[in-house]
Amino acid sequence: MRKWNRTGVAATFGEAAERNVGWTWEIKRAGFEARYVRVEVEIARSLRATDLPEEARHAIRSRGATAVDLFLDREDPPQRIVVSTLGIRLS
């Protein structure tokens, strides 16, 4: 069983012309504790989606949901997750 659950829908931030774009998700756990997790996409515009690792493609398609889900069983989930040509990593 996960310690945290993703709630609601992702809030988009950034513009397509900016480097720093992505989504913010709210996560909650038993009781009333809630946090926000920011999923940032750092990918050069010259790359195609097929150039990315599979986990990065899934994270982008899901608006960051699959990236957040990777860390929901942690006691202290990250506040920032980066999706890039390296895959998904914490920053």
Buried (B, 14 or more C-beta within 10 A) or exposed (E): EEBBEBEEEBEEBEEEEEEEBBBBBBBBBEEEEEBEBBBBBBBEEEEEEEEBBEBBBBBBEBBBBBBBBBBBEEEEBBEBBBBBEEBBBEE
